């Protein structure tokens, strides 16, 4: 592994979970294993190419595990690794802050948030 220098440690965190989609993927995986098609359905605005790329990067960083089942048609599932589970507190904090931000900016979170399993606790 290439030796790096960081100005502050949050840079190392953002290197792993930064970007538009990685935290969203990880939040969905906190609710259990998901197939690629399930993740795509839960995140309709992500392209298949971007989803595949983000999943590969998260796997390379050891944050998620990939399971390939030897069947026809092939079945692949992803889940948080034990290491990835250590991010759950951070992910929950990001969701809580995001909800507060939505209320501050838009006033009504229900008019802005999509209905999905991640937002069920908001009702």
N, CA, C and O atoms as a GROMACS GRO file, in nm:
protein
  492
    1UNK      N    1   0.085  -0.118   0.000
    1UNK     CA    2   0.000   0.000   0.000
    1UNK      C    3   0.089   0.124   0.000
    1UNK      O    4   0.188   0.132   0.073
    2UNK      N    5   0.052   0.219  -0.082
    2UNK     CA    6   0.125   0.344  -0.094
    2UNK      C    7   0.110   0.427   0.033
    2UNK      O    8   0.001   0.444   0.086
    3UNK      N    9   0.225   0.477   0.082
    3UNK     CA   10   0.223   0.560   0.203
    3UNK      C   11   0.172   0.699   0.166
    3UNK      O   12   0.221   0.761   0.072
    4UNK      N   13   0.075   0.747   0.243
    4UNK     CA   14   0.015   0.878   0.217
    4UNK      C   15   0.037   0.969   0.335
    4UNK      O   16   0.070   0.925   0.446
    5UNK      N   17   0.018   1.096   0.309
    5UNK     CA   18   0.020   1.197   0.414
    5UNK      C   19  -0.113   1.270   0.409
    5UNK      O   20  -0.158   1.312   0.302
    6UNK      N   21  -0.175   1.286   0.524
    6UNK     CA   22  -0.302   1.358   0.534
    6UNK      C   23  -0.280   1.482   0.620
    6UNK      O   24  -0.203   1.479   0.716
    7UNK      N   25  -0.348   1.590   0.586
    7UNK     CA   26  -0.343   1.710   0.670
    7UNK      C   27  -0.422   1.688   0.798
    7UNK      O   28  -0.377   1.725   0.906
    8UNK      N   29  -0.540   1.628   0.785
    8UNK     CA   30  -0.621   1.590   0.901
    8UNK      C   31  -0.685   1.455   0.871
    8UNK      O   32  -0.702   1.417   0.755
    9UNK      N   33  -0.721   1.385   0.977
    9UNK     CA   34  -0.768   1.247   0.961
    9UNK      C   35  -0.899   1.234   0.886
    9UNK      O   36  -0.927   1.129   0.829
   10UNK      N   37  -0.982   1.339   0.885
   10UNK     CA   38  -1.109   1.330   0.812
   10UNK      C   39  -1.084   1.306   0.663
   10UNK      O   40  -1.170   1.251   0.595
   11UNK      N   41  -0.968   1.345   0.613
   11UNK     CA   42  -0.935   1.318   0.472
   11UNK      C   43  -0.933   1.169   0.444
   11UNK      O   44  -0.978   1.124   0.338
   12UNK      N   45  -0.883   1.091   0.539
   12UNK     CA   46  -0.879   0.945   0.522
   12UNK      C   47  -1.020   0.889   0.519
   12UNK      O   48  -1.050   0.798   0.442
   13UNK      N   49  -1.108   0.943   0.602
   13UNK     CA   50  -1.249   0.900   0.604
   13UNK      C   51  -1.315   0.930   0.471
   13UNK      O   52  -1.380   0.845   0.411
   14UNK      N   53  -1.297   1.054   0.424
   14UNK     CA   54  -1.360   1.096   0.299
   14UNK      C   55  -1.303   1.021   0.179
   14UNK      O   56  -1.372   1.004   0.078
   15UNK      N   57  -1.179   0.977   0.190
   15UNK     CA   58  -1.121   0.898   0.081
   15UNK      C   59  -1.197   0.767   0.063
   15UNK      O   60  -1.207   0.715  -0.049
   16UNK      N   61  -1.250   0.714   0.172
   16UNK     CA   62  -1.323   0.587   0.167
   16UNK      C   63  -1.472   0.608   0.141
   16UNK      O   64  -1.530   0.535   0.060
   17UNK      N   65  -1.535   0.704   0.208
   17UNK     CA   66  -1.681   0.718   0.197
   17UNK      C   67  -1.725   0.845   0.127
   17UNK      O   68  -1.845   0.873   0.119
   18UNK      N   69  -1.631   0.922   0.076
   18UNK     CA   70  -1.664   1.049   0.010
   18UNK      C   71  -1.734   1.029  -0.123
   18UNK      O   72  -1.734   0.920  -0.180
   19UNK      N   73  -1.791   1.135  -0.172
   19UNK     CA   74  -1.862   1.131  -0.299
   19UNK      C   75  -2.012   1.127  -0.278
   19UNK      O   76  -2.060   1.114  -0.166
   20UNK      N   77  -2.082   1.137  -0.387
   20UNK     CA   78  -2.228   1.148  -0.382
   20UNK      C   79  -2.298   1.018  -0.341
   20UNK      O   80  -2.403   1.023  -0.278
   21UNK      N   81  -2.242   0.903  -0.376
   21UNK     CA   82  -2.318   0.778  -0.364
   21UNK      C   83  -2.272   0.681  -0.257
   21UNK      O   84  -2.351   0.598  -0.212
   22UNK      N   85  -2.147   0.687  -0.214
   22UNK     CA   86  -2.096   0.583  -0.124
   22UNK      C   87  -2.173   0.577   0.008
   22UNK      O   88  -2.207   0.468   0.054
   23UNK      N   89  -2.200   0.691   0.069
   23UNK     CA   90  -2.275   0.690   0.196
   23UNK      C   91  -2.417   0.639   0.175
   23UNK      O   92  -2.472   0.571   0.262
   24UNK      N   93  -2.476   0.671   0.061
   24UNK     CA   94  -2.612   0.623   0.033
   24UNK      C   95  -2.610   0.471   0.021
   24UNK      O   96  -2.696   0.403   0.077
   25UNK      N   97  -2.514   0.418  -0.052
   25UNK     CA   98  -2.499   0.272  -0.065
   25UNK      C   99  -2.482   0.210   0.072
   25UNK      O  100  -2.550   0.113   0.106
   26UNK      N  101  -2.391   0.266   0.152
   26UNK     CA  102  -2.364   0.211   0.284
   26UNK      C  103  -2.487   0.217   0.374
   26UNK      O  104  -2.513   0.123   0.450
   27UNK      N  105  -2.564   0.325   0.367
   27UNK     CA  106  -2.687   0.334   0.447
   27UNK      C  107  -2.785   0.223   0.410
   27UNK      O  108  -2.847   0.163   0.497
   28UNK      N  109  -2.799   0.197   0.281
   28UNK     CA  110  -2.888   0.089   0.238
   28UNK      C  111  -2.838  -0.046   0.288
   28UNK      O  112  -2.917  -0.133   0.324
   29UNK      N  113  -2.708  -0.064   0.290
   29UNK     CA  114  -2.651  -0.192   0.334
   29UNK      C  115  -2.658  -0.210   0.486
   29UNK      O  116  -2.640  -0.321   0.535
   30UNK      N  117  -2.682  -0.103   0.560
   30UNK     CA  118  -2.701  -0.119   0.705
   30UNK      C  119  -2.828  -0.198   0.736
   30UNK      O  120  -2.845  -0.248   0.847
   31UNK      N  121  -2.916  -0.209   0.636
   31UNK     CA  122  -3.041  -0.284   0.652
   31UNK      C  123  -3.031  -0.426   0.598
   31UNK      O  124  -3.133  -0.493   0.581
   32UNK      N  125  -2.908  -0.472   0.571
   32UNK     CA  126  -2.890  -0.609   0.528
   32UNK      C  127  -2.836  -0.622   0.387
   32UNK      O  128  -2.817  -0.523   0.315
   33UNK      N  129  -2.810  -0.746   0.349
   33UNK     CA  130  -2.757  -0.776   0.215
   33UNK      C  131  -2.849  -0.724   0.107
   33UNK      O  132  -2.971  -0.724   0.119
   34UNK      N  133  -2.785  -0.678   0.000
   34UNK     CA  134  -2.862  -0.629  -0.116
   34UNK      C  135  -2.793  -0.676  -0.243
   34UNK      O  136  -2.670  -0.682  -0.251
   35UNK      N  137  -2.876  -0.710  -0.341
   35UNK     CA  138  -2.826  -0.739  -0.476
   35UNK      C  139  -2.805  -0.607  -0.548
   35UNK      O  140  -2.861  -0.504  -0.508
   36UNK      N  141  -2.725  -0.608  -0.652
   36UNK     CA  142  -2.700  -0.488  -0.730
   36UNK      C  143  -2.830  -0.430  -0.781
   36UNK      O  144  -2.850  -0.308  -0.776
   37UNK      N  145  -2.919  -0.514  -0.829
   37UNK     CA  146  -3.047  -0.466  -0.883
   37UNK      C  147  -3.132  -0.400  -0.774
   37UNK      O  148  -3.204  -0.304  -0.802
   38UNK      N  149  -3.125  -0.450  -0.652
   38UNK     CA  150  -3.199  -0.388  -0.541
   38UNK      C  151  -3.144  -0.250  -0.512
   38UNK      O  152  -3.220  -0.154  -0.493
   39UNK      N  153  -3.011  -0.239  -0.508
   39UNK     CA  154  -2.950  -0.109  -0.483
   39UNK      C  155  -2.986  -0.010  -0.593
   39UNK      O  156  -3.015   0.107  -0.566
   40UNK      N  157  -2.985  -0.056  -0.716
   40UNK     CA  158  -3.020   0.031  -0.829
   40UNK      C  159  -3.165   0.079  -0.816
   40UNK      O  160  -3.194   0.196  -0.844
   41UNK      N  161  -3.253  -0.008  -0.774
   41UNK     CA  162  -3.394   0.028  -0.756
   41UNK      C  163  -3.410   0.129  -0.642
   41UNK      O  164  -3.493   0.219  -0.651
   42UNK      N  165  -3.331   0.114  -0.537
   42UNK     CA  166  -3.336   0.205  -0.423
   42UNK      C  167  -3.273   0.341  -0.454
   42UNK      O  168  -3.302   0.440  -0.388
   43UNK      N  169  -3.187   0.344  -0.557
   43UNK     CA  170  -3.118   0.467  -0.595
   43UNK      C  171  -3.137   0.490  -0.745
   43UNK      O  172  -3.042   0.474  -0.822
   44UNK      N  173  -3.257   0.527  -0.787
   44UNK     CA  174  -3.286   0.534  -0.930
   44UNK      C  175  -3.202   0.637  -1.007
   44UNK      O  176  -3.192   0.627  -1.130
   45UNK      N  177  -3.143   0.734  -0.939
   45UNK     CA  178  -3.066   0.836  -1.010
   45UNK      C  179  -2.919   0.798  -1.033
   45UNK      O  180  -2.848   0.873  -1.100
   46UNK      N  181  -2.874   0.686  -0.980
   46UNK     CA  182  -2.736   0.643  -1.001
   46UNK      C  183  -2.731   0.561  -1.130
   46UNK      O  184  -2.821   0.481  -1.158
   47UNK      N  185  -2.626   0.580  -1.208
   47UNK     CA  186  -2.610   0.498  -1.328
   47UNK      C  187  -2.555   0.362  -1.287
   47UNK      O  188  -2.493   0.347  -1.182
   48UNK      N  189  -2.578   0.263  -1.372
   48UNK     CA  190  -2.526   0.129  -1.344
   48UNK      C  191  -2.374   0.132  -1.336
   48UNK      O  192  -2.314   0.066  -1.251
   49UNK      N  193  -2.312   0.206  -1.425
   49UNK     CA  194  -2.165   0.217  -1.427
   49UNK      C  195  -2.114   0.275  -1.295
   49UNK      O  196  -2.017   0.224  -1.238
   50UNK      N  197  -2.177   0.382  -1.247
   50UNK     CA  198  -2.135   0.446  -1.122
   50UNK      C  199  -2.158   0.354  -1.004
   50UNK      O  200  -2.073   0.345  -0.915
   51UNK      N  201  -2.272   0.284  -1.001
   51UNK     CA  202  -2.300   0.190  -0.892
   51UNK      C  203  -2.194   0.082  -0.887
   51UNK      O  204  -2.141   0.052  -0.780
   52UNK      N  205  -2.161   0.024  -1.001
   52UNK     CA  206  -2.060  -0.081  -1.007
   52UNK      C  207  -1.925  -0.028  -0.959
   52UNK      O  208  -1.856  -0.095  -0.883
   53UNK      N  209  -1.889   0.090  -1.003
   53UNK     CA  210  -1.761   0.151  -0.964
   53UNK      C  211  -1.755   0.175  -0.814
   53UNK      O  212  -1.655   0.144  -0.749
   54UNK      N  213  -1.862   0.231  -0.758
   54UNK     CA  214  -1.865   0.261  -0.615
   54UNK      C  215  -1.860   0.133  -0.532
   54UNK      O  216  -1.791   0.128  -0.430
   55UNK      N  217  -1.933   0.030  -0.575
   55UNK     CA  218  -1.930  -0.098  -0.504
   55UNK      C  219  -1.790  -0.159  -0.506
   55UNK      O  220  -1.743  -0.212  -0.406
   56UNK      N  221  -1.723  -0.151  -0.620
   56UNK     CA  222  -1.587  -0.205  -0.629
   56UNK      C  223  -1.491  -0.132  -0.535
   56UNK      O  224  -1.410  -0.194  -0.467
   57UNK      N  225  -1.503   0.002  -0.533
   57UNK     CA  226  -1.415   0.080  -0.446
   57UNK      C  227  -1.441   0.050  -0.298
   57UNK      O  228  -1.347   0.038  -0.220
   58UNK      N  229  -1.567   0.039  -0.260
   58UNK     CA  230  -1.600   0.006  -0.122
   58UNK      C  231  -1.549  -0.133  -0.085
   58UNK      O  232  -1.504  -0.156   0.027
   59UNK      N  233  -1.558  -0.224  -0.179
   59UNK     CA  234  -1.507  -0.360  -0.155
   59UNK      C  235  -1.355  -0.358  -0.141
   59UNK      O  236  -1.300  -0.422  -0.051
   60UNK      N  237  -1.287  -0.285  -0.228
   60UNK     CA  238  -1.141  -0.274  -0.221
   60UNK      C  239  -1.095  -0.214  -0.088
   60UNK      O  240  -0.990  -0.252  -0.035
   61UNK      N  241  -1.174  -0.123  -0.034
   61UNK     CA  242  -1.140  -0.060   0.094
   61UNK      C  243  -1.180  -0.146   0.213
   61UNK      O  244  -1.154  -0.109   0.328
   62UNK      N  245  -1.242  -0.261   0.188
   62UNK     CA  246  -1.277  -0.354   0.294
   62UNK      C  247  -1.400  -0.316   0.373
   62UNK      O  248  -1.424  -0.369   0.482
   63UNK      N  249  -1.480  -0.223   0.319
   63UNK     CA  250  -1.598  -0.173   0.390
   63UNK      C  251  -1.720  -0.260   0.361
   63UNK      O  252  -1.810  -0.269   0.444
   64UNK      N  253  -1.723  -0.324   0.245
   64UNK     CA  254  -1.833  -0.415   0.212
   64UNK      C  255  -1.775  -0.548   0.167
   64UNK      O  256  -1.662  -0.557   0.121
   65UNK      N  257  -1.857  -0.651   0.180
   65UNK     CA  258  -1.824  -0.784   0.130
   65UNK      C  259  -1.912  -0.814   0.010
   65UNK      O  260  -2.028  -0.773   0.004
   66UNK      N  261  -1.855  -0.885  -0.084
   66UNK     CA  262  -1.927  -0.926  -0.204
   66UNK      C  263  -1.938  -1.077  -0.203
   66UNK      O  264  -1.839  -1.148  -0.184
   67UNK      N  265  -2.059  -1.126  -0.223
   67UNK     CA  266  -2.084  -1.270  -0.226
   67UNK      C  267  -2.134  -1.309  -0.364
   67UNK      O  268  -2.232  -1.254  -0.414
   68UNK      N  269  -2.066  -1.404  -0.426
   68UNK     CA  270  -2.104  -1.453  -0.558
   68UNK      C  271  -2.157  -1.595  -0.540
   68UNK      O  272  -2.088  -1.681  -0.487
   69UNK      N  273  -2.280  -1.617  -0.585
   69UNK     CA  274  -2.341  -1.749  -0.574
   69UNK      C  275  -2.332  -1.818  -0.710
   69UNK      O  276  -2.367  -1.761  -0.813
   70UNK      N  277  -2.284  -1.941  -0.707
   70UNK     CA  278  -2.264  -2.019  -0.830
   70UNK      C  279  -2.397  -2.081  -0.872
   70UNK      O  280  -2.428  -2.195  -0.839
   71UNK      N  281  -2.474  -2.001  -0.945
   71UNK     CA  282  -2.604  -2.048  -0.994
   71UNK      C  283  -2.634  -1.978  -1.125
   71UNK      O  284  -2.562  -1.887  -1.166
   72UNK      N  285  -2.739  -2.021  -1.190
   72UNK     CA  286  -2.780  -1.958  -1.315
   72UNK      C  287  -2.921  -1.906  -1.298
   72UNK      O  288  -3.009  -1.984  -1.261
   73UNK      N  289  -2.949  -1.778  -1.321
   73UNK     CA  290  -2.849  -1.676  -1.353
   73UNK      C  291  -2.761  -1.645  -1.232
   73UNK      O  292  -2.800  -1.674  -1.118
   74UNK      N  293  -2.643  -1.588  -1.254
   74UNK     CA  294  -2.552  -1.558  -1.143
   74UNK      C  295  -2.617  -1.463  -1.042
   74UNK      O  296  -2.694  -1.375  -1.079
   75UNK      N  297  -2.585  -1.483  -0.917
   75UNK     CA  298  -2.639  -1.399  -0.812
   75UNK      C  299  -2.523  -1.339  -0.733
   75UNK      O  300  -2.434  -1.412  -0.688
   76UNK      N  301  -2.524  -1.207  -0.716
   76UNK     CA  302  -2.421  -1.138  -0.640
   76UNK      C  303  -2.491  -1.052  -0.536
   76UNK      O  304  -2.586  -0.981  -0.567
   77UNK      N  305  -2.444  -1.060  -0.413
   77UNK     CA  306  -2.498  -0.978  -0.305
   77UNK      C  307  -2.385  -0.903  -0.236
   77UNK      O  308  -2.270  -0.945  -0.237
   78UNK      N  309  -2.422  -0.790  -0.178
   78UNK     CA  310  -2.327  -0.709  -0.103
   78UNK      C  311  -2.380  -0.687   0.038
   78UNK      O  312  -2.501  -0.677   0.059
   79UNK      N  313  -2.289  -0.681   0.134
   79UNK     CA  314  -2.325  -0.648   0.271
   79UNK      C  315  -2.210  -0.572   0.335
   79UNK      O  316  -2.097  -0.576   0.288
   80UNK      N  317  -2.241  -0.503   0.443
   80UNK     CA  318  -2.135  -0.436   0.517
   80UNK      C  319  -2.044  -0.540   0.579
   80UNK      O  320  -2.090  -0.641   0.631
   81UNK      N  321  -1.915  -0.516   0.573
   81UNK     CA  322  -1.820  -0.601   0.642
   81UNK      C  323  -1.821  -0.562   0.790
   81UNK      O  324  -1.884  -0.462   0.828
   82UNK      N  325  -1.753  -0.636   0.872
   82UNK     CA  326  -1.741  -0.599   1.013
   82UNK      C  327  -1.677  -0.461   1.023
   82UNK      O  328  -1.718  -0.378   1.104
   83UNK      N  329  -1.576  -0.436   0.941
   83UNK     CA  330  -1.509  -0.306   0.936
   83UNK      C  331  -1.608  -0.198   0.892
   83UNK      O  332  -1.608  -0.088   0.948
   84UNK      N  333  -1.691  -0.228   0.794
   84UNK     CA  334  -1.791  -0.134   0.747
   84UNK      C  335  -1.895  -0.102   0.853
   84UNK      O  336  -1.945   0.010   0.858
   85UNK      N  337  -1.927  -0.198   0.938
   85UNK     CA  338  -2.024  -0.176   1.046
   85UNK      C  339  -1.975  -0.066   1.141
   85UNK      O  340  -2.054   0.000   1.208
   86UNK      N  341  -1.842  -0.047   1.147
   86UNK     CA  342  -1.788   0.057   1.235
   86UNK      C  343  -1.825   0.197   1.185
   86UNK      O  344  -1.805   0.295   1.256
   87UNK      N  345  -1.878   0.207   1.064
   87UNK     CA  346  -1.922   0.336   1.008
   87UNK      C  347  -2.068   0.369   1.042
   87UNK      O  348  -2.113   0.480   1.014
   88UNK      N  349  -2.141   0.276   1.101
   88UNK     CA  350  -2.284   0.298   1.125
   88UNK      C  351  -2.313   0.423   1.207
   88UNK      O  352  -2.408   0.495   1.178
   89UNK      N  353  -2.234   0.450   1.309
   89UNK     CA  354  -2.254   0.571   1.389
   89UNK      C  355  -2.238   0.697   1.306
   89UNK      O  356  -2.316   0.791   1.318
   90UNK      N  357  -2.136   0.698   1.221
   90UNK     CA  358  -2.113   0.813   1.132
   90UNK      C  359  -2.230   0.829   1.036
   90UNK      O  360  -2.278   0.940   1.015
   91UNK      N  361  -2.274   0.719   0.977
   91UNK     CA  362  -2.385   0.724   0.882
   91UNK      C  363  -2.513   0.773   0.948
   91UNK      O  364  -2.585   0.854   0.890
   92UNK      N  365  -2.541   0.725   1.069
   92UNK     CA  366  -2.659   0.771   1.142
   92UNK      C  367  -2.650   0.921   1.172
   92UNK      O  368  -2.750   0.993   1.162
   93UNK      N  369  -2.531   0.966   1.210
   93UNK     CA  370  -2.512   1.109   1.237
   93UNK      C  371  -2.534   1.192   1.111
   93UNK      O  372  -2.593   1.300   1.117
   94UNK      N  373  -2.486   1.144   0.998
   94UNK     CA  374  -2.505   1.215   0.871
   94UNK      C  375  -2.653   1.224   0.836
   94UNK      O  376  -2.700   1.328   0.789
   95UNK      N  377  -2.727   1.116   0.858
   95UNK     CA  378  -2.872   1.116   0.831
   95UNK      C  379  -2.944   1.214   0.923
   95UNK      O  380  -3.031   1.289   0.878
   96UNK      N  381  -2.908   1.215   1.050
   96UNK     CA  382  -2.971   1.306   1.145
   96UNK      C  383  -2.944   1.451   1.107
   96UNK      O  384  -3.034   1.535   1.109
   97UNK      N  385  -2.818   1.480   1.073
   97UNK     CA  386  -2.784   1.617   1.033
   97UNK      C  387  -2.857   1.655   0.904
   97UNK      O  388  -2.907   1.766   0.892
   98UNK      N  389  -2.864   1.562   0.810
   98UNK     CA  390  -2.933   1.589   0.683
   98UNK      C  391  -3.080   1.618   0.704
   98UNK      O  392  -3.136   1.707   0.639
   99UNK      N  393  -3.142   1.545   0.795
   99UNK     CA  394  -3.283   1.570   0.825
   99UNK      C  395  -3.301   1.710   0.883
   99UNK      O  396  -3.393   1.782   0.844
  100UNK      N  397  -3.215   1.749   0.976
  100UNK     CA  398  -3.222   1.884   1.034
  100UNK      C  399  -3.199   1.991   0.927
  100UNK      O  400  -3.265   2.095   0.927
  101UNK      N  401  -3.107   1.964   0.838
  101UNK     CA  402  -3.077   2.057   0.729
  101UNK      C  403  -3.199   2.074   0.637
  101UNK      O  404  -3.232   2.185   0.597
  102UNK      N  405  -3.264   1.964   0.604
  102UNK     CA  406  -3.384   1.968   0.519
  102UNK      C  407  -3.492   2.053   0.585
  102UNK      O  408  -3.554   2.137   0.520
  103UNK      N  409  -3.514   2.031   0.714
  103UNK     CA  410  -3.616   2.108   0.786
  103UNK      C  411  -3.579   2.257   0.787
  103UNK      O  412  -3.665   2.342   0.768
  104UNK      N  413  -3.451   2.287   0.809
  104UNK     CA  414  -3.406   2.427   0.812
  104UNK      C  415  -3.427   2.495   0.677
  104UNK      O  416  -3.472   2.609   0.670
  105UNK      N  417  -3.393   2.425   0.570
  105UNK     CA  418  -3.398   2.484   0.436
  105UNK      C  419  -3.538   2.480   0.376
  105UNK      O  420  -3.584   2.577   0.316
  106UNK      N  421  -3.608   2.366   0.391
  106UNK     CA  422  -3.736   2.345   0.323
  106UNK      C  423  -3.857   2.352   0.415
  106UNK      O  424  -3.970   2.365   0.369
  107UNK      N  425  -3.834   2.343   0.545
  107UNK     CA  426  -3.943   2.348   0.641
  107UNK      C  427  -4.013   2.216   0.662
  107UNK      O  428  -4.040   2.179   0.777
  108UNK      N  429  -4.043   2.146   0.557
  108UNK     CA  430  -4.119   2.021   0.567
  108UNK      C  431  -4.040   1.908   0.504
  108UNK      O  432  -4.025   1.903   0.382
  109UNK      N  433  -3.989   1.818   0.587
  109UNK     CA  434  -3.907   1.708   0.534
  109UNK      C  435  -3.988   1.610   0.449
  109UNK      O  436  -3.932   1.546   0.359
  110UNK      N  437  -4.118   1.599   0.476
  110UNK     CA  438  -4.199   1.502   0.403
  110UNK      C  439  -4.223   1.542   0.258
  110UNK      O  440  -4.250   1.456   0.174
  111UNK      N  441  -4.214   1.671   0.228
  111UNK     CA  442  -4.233   1.715   0.091
  111UNK      C  443  -4.105   1.699   0.008
  111UNK      O  444  -4.108   1.711  -0.114
  112UNK      N  445  -3.994   1.672   0.074
  112UNK     CA  446  -3.864   1.665   0.007
  112UNK      C  447  -3.809   1.523   0.002
  112UNK      O  448  -3.748   1.482  -0.097
  113UNK      N  449  -3.830   1.446   0.110
  113UNK     CA  450  -3.774   1.311   0.118
  113UNK      C  451  -3.860   1.209   0.045
  113UNK      O  452  -3.983   1.209   0.058
  114UNK      N  453  -3.796   1.124  -0.032
  114UNK     CA  454  -3.865   1.014  -0.099
  114UNK      C  455  -3.910   0.912   0.005
  114UNK      O  456  -3.853   0.903   0.114
  115UNK      N  457  -4.012   0.838  -0.029
  115UNK     CA  458  -4.054   0.729   0.058
  115UNK      C  459  -3.966   0.608   0.030
  115UNK      O  460  -3.964   0.557  -0.082
  116UNK      N  461  -3.893   0.564   0.131
  116UNK     CA  462  -3.815   0.440   0.121
  116UNK      C  463  -3.782   0.392   0.260
  116UNK      O  464  -3.808   0.461   0.359
  117UNK      N  465  -3.725   0.275   0.268
  117UNK     CA  466  -3.700   0.210   0.397
  117UNK      C  467  -3.611   0.296   0.487
  117UNK      O  468  -3.625   0.292   0.609
  118UNK      N  469  -3.521   0.374   0.429
  118UNK     CA  470  -3.432   0.456   0.511
  118UNK      C  471  -3.504   0.571   0.577
  118UNK      O  472  -3.459   0.623   0.680
  119UNK      N  473  -3.616   0.612   0.521
  119UNK     CA  474  -3.690   0.726   0.576
  119UNK      C  475  -3.812   0.685   0.656
  119UNK      O  476  -3.885   0.771   0.703
  120UNK      N  477  -3.835   0.554   0.672
  120UNK     CA  478  -3.952   0.507   0.744
  120UNK      C  479  -3.956   0.555   0.888
  120UNK      O  480  -4.063   0.576   0.944
  121UNK      N  481  -3.839   0.572   0.949
  121UNK     CA  482  -3.834   0.615   1.090
  121UNK      C  483  -3.879   0.759   1.107
  121UNK      O  484  -3.901   0.803   1.220
  122UNK      N  485  -3.893   0.834   0.999
  122UNK     CA  486  -3.928   0.975   1.007
  122UNK      C  487  -4.077   1.000   1.027
  122UNK      O  488  -4.117   1.110   1.065
  123UNK      N  489  -4.158   0.900   1.002
  123UNK     CA  490  -4.304   0.918   1.007
  123UNK      C  491  -4.355   0.936   1.147
  123UNK      O  492  -4.475   0.953   1.167
   0.00000   0.00000   0.00000
